[in-house]
Amino acid sequence: MSAMTRFRGAGAVLLAAVVLLAGCKDVNRPAAAPAPQGVAAVAEGPHNAYDVLFLQMMIGHQRQGLEMLRLGRAKGVREDVVNLAGAIDVTEAEEVDRMTGWLTGWNEPATGTDDHSGHATHGGQPATGEEQLKALRDASGADFETKFLNLLIAHQHNAVEMAQQLKTNGQNATVKQFAERIELSRTQQIRQMLVLVSG
């Protein structure tokens, strides 16, 4: 199965996340710590086409998740779920601004092609579709939280895959460092959500 293939059910997503995080025990660390000071506003140094593609795809991926996160903030039942959604929302909005700035500095557009199927070898496709978002909008209570957490696990697992691809294929040092941050933060978020799903 290519990295671009949509996840076909919360069970498969949950299983993939469990495998990814096997052995991880620390579930009490914050999911979305403030961005570290001193991160470059401009991604100086050489870059390649993969750096550009990664940033464009990640911007689209995170923008796609905004509605989901805001539904989590508005409709979550447990305080932990509401707080997690809010923290991720704030963090990813800041990241979108930063990535957009890097692309602007390279004279590249912030968005690429909308044909995600054309990126099958480039590390991922957002796992969130309109049908899934509608199911979230229509759900409530504990059912909403289960759907929300499973869908967000899928979404963040996809971001981990994209970041891993960039570390292998990208060139720019700043973007590679950023991809490492994404991999670590999303993995940590998935770990926390697995606990919330099981709880």
GIDA-V158116 format. One record per residue. N is the residue number from 1. PHI is phi in radians with two decimals (NA if undefined). D_CENTER is the distance of its C-alpha to the mean C-alpha in Angstrom with 2 decimals. Layout:
N;PHI;D_CENTER  N;PHI;D_CENTER
//
This chain:
1;NA;19.71  2;-1.29;17.76  3;-1.17;14.10  4;-1.48;14.04  5;-1.16;15.66  6;-1.15;14.29  7;-1.15;14.22  8;-1.94;17.55  9;2.52;17.60  10;-1.08;16.16  11;-1.09;18.63  12;-1.15;17.47  13;-1.12;13.83  14;-1.08;15.21  15;-1.10;17.54  16;-1.08;15.08  17;-1.19;13.18  18;-1.09;16.67  19;-1.08;17.76  20;-1.03;14.91  21;-1.87;15.73  22;-0.96;19.46  23;1.61;21.55  24;-1.40;19.11  25;-1.97;21.23  26;-1.44;20.17  27;-1.91;18.31  28;-1.84;19.75  29;-1.35;17.99  30;-1.05;16.05  31;-1.39;12.33  32;-2.41;11.82  33;-1.20;14.82  34;-1.00;16.08  35;-1.07;15.40  36;-1.15;18.24  37;-1.20;21.31  38;1.48;22.46  39;-1.25;19.28  40;-1.07;20.74  41;-1.34;20.77  42;-2.14;21.83  43;-1.51;20.59  44;-1.28;24.16  45;1.62;25.51  46;-1.16;25.28  47;-2.48;22.29  48;-2.13;22.12  49;-1.10;20.91  50;-1.23;17.92  51;-1.01;16.73  52;-1.10;17.19  53;-1.05;15.50  54;-1.03;12.33  55;-1.12;12.19  56;-1.09;13.16  57;-1.18;10.66  58;-1.20;7.66  59;-1.05;9.60  60;-1.10;10.11  61;-1.08;6.69  62;-1.28;6.00  63;-1.11;9.62  64;-1.11;9.53  65;-1.38;7.62  66;-1.09;10.31  67;-1.10;13.05  68;-1.04;11.55  69;-1.13;10.99  70;-1.25;14.45  71;-1.12;15.95  72;-1.08;14.92  73;-1.20;16.68  74;-1.44;19.62  75;-2.02;20.22  76;-1.09;19.18  77;-1.61;22.34  78;-1.48;21.73  79;-1.03;21.35  80;-1.07;18.78  81;-1.22;16.45  82;-1.06;17.21  83;-1.14;16.75  84;-1.09;13.36  85;-1.06;12.11  86;-1.14;14.01  87;-1.14;12.87  88;-1.17;9.11  89;-1.00;10.39  90;-1.09;12.72  91;-1.10;10.66  92;-1.26;8.12  93;-1.10;11.38  94;-1.12;13.03  95;-1.15;10.64  96;-1.07;11.15  97;-1.05;14.81  98;-1.16;14.97  99;-1.12;13.60  100;-1.07;15.92  101;-1.11;18.68  102;-1.09;18.41  103;-1.12;18.72  104;-1.05;21.56  105;-1.10;23.22  106;-1.64;23.26  107;1.03;24.62  108;-2.03;21.79  109;-1.22;20.34  110;-1.36;16.89  111;-2.20;16.50  112;-1.86;17.64  113;-1.12;18.94  114;-1.47;17.68  115;-1.49;18.79  116;-1.09;15.71  117;-1.13;18.33  118;-1.34;19.64  119;-1.93;16.74  120;-1.03;17.35  121;-1.72;17.96  122;-1.88;15.19  123;1.90;12.32  124;2.58;10.65  125;-2.36;10.64  126;-0.90;8.52  127;-1.50;9.75  128;-1.83;10.78  129;-2.01;14.35  130;-1.06;17.04  131;-1.10;18.89  132;-1.21;16.19  133;-1.13;15.72  134;-1.09;19.52  135;-1.07;19.77  136;-1.16;17.72  137;-1.03;19.97  138;-1.45;22.99  139;-1.49;22.26  140;-2.65;23.44  141;1.06;24.07  142;-1.11;23.09  143;-1.11;22.28  144;-1.05;19.67  145;-1.06;18.05  146;-1.11;18.08  147;-1.09;16.54  148;-1.05;13.87  149;-1.14;12.89  150;-1.13;13.10  151;-1.21;11.04  152;-1.24;8.15  153;-1.03;8.76  154;-1.06;8.68  155;-1.08;5.50  156;-1.31;3.78  157;-1.09;6.87  158;-1.10;6.48  159;-1.10;4.15  160;-1.04;7.03  161;-1.08;9.45  162;-1.10;8.91  163;-1.13;9.41  164;-1.11;12.32  165;-1.13;13.81  166;-1.11;13.88  167;-1.03;15.64  168;-1.47;18.19  169;-1.90;18.77  170;-1.38;18.14  171;-2.18;21.02  172;-1.24;20.29  173;-1.13;20.40  174;-1.15;18.41  175;-1.19;15.45  176;-1.11;15.77  177;-1.10;15.86  178;-1.12;12.72  179;-1.09;10.96  180;-1.10;12.60  181;-1.10;11.30  182;-1.08;7.61  183;-1.02;8.86  184;-1.20;10.96  185;-1.19;9.09  186;-1.22;6.35  187;-1.07;9.55  188;-1.14;11.43  189;-1.11;9.49  190;-1.04;9.92  191;-1.02;13.45  192;-1.16;14.19  193;-1.20;13.17  194;-1.06;15.38  195;-1.15;18.11  196;-1.16;17.78  197;-1.09;17.95  198;-1.29;20.96  199;-1.52;22.53
//
